[in-house]
């Protein structure tokens, strides 16, 4: 049962990490590219670390907390760094390639 859960976490982690890397390469501007590593890749690496913690906790001499601490650090620092990167881009007035929404001002 542990092997099945570890395998599922590894596959999910690999899939999320691949999607995040693909988004980083394929998306057009900075703001869109910022979402790929902060969302998908964080979940992917978190799944891989949880799979590692599960595997080594059941195979080793005791509970493996190193991976859990790294996962916690990752989940805390990724959103903060993404926010600071986006704020710096806004401060530098970096242009977005996304189309601007049309304003719907109806005369009444």
BELBELNOR-V210232 format. One record per helix or strand. SS is the DSSP state (2 for helix, 1 for strand). FROM is the first residue (numbers start at 1). TO is the last residue. Records with the same first field share a line. If there is no record, write none. Layout:
# BELBELNOR-V210232
SS=FROM-TO  FROM-TO
This chain:
# BELBELNOR-V210232
2=2-26  30-59  66-91
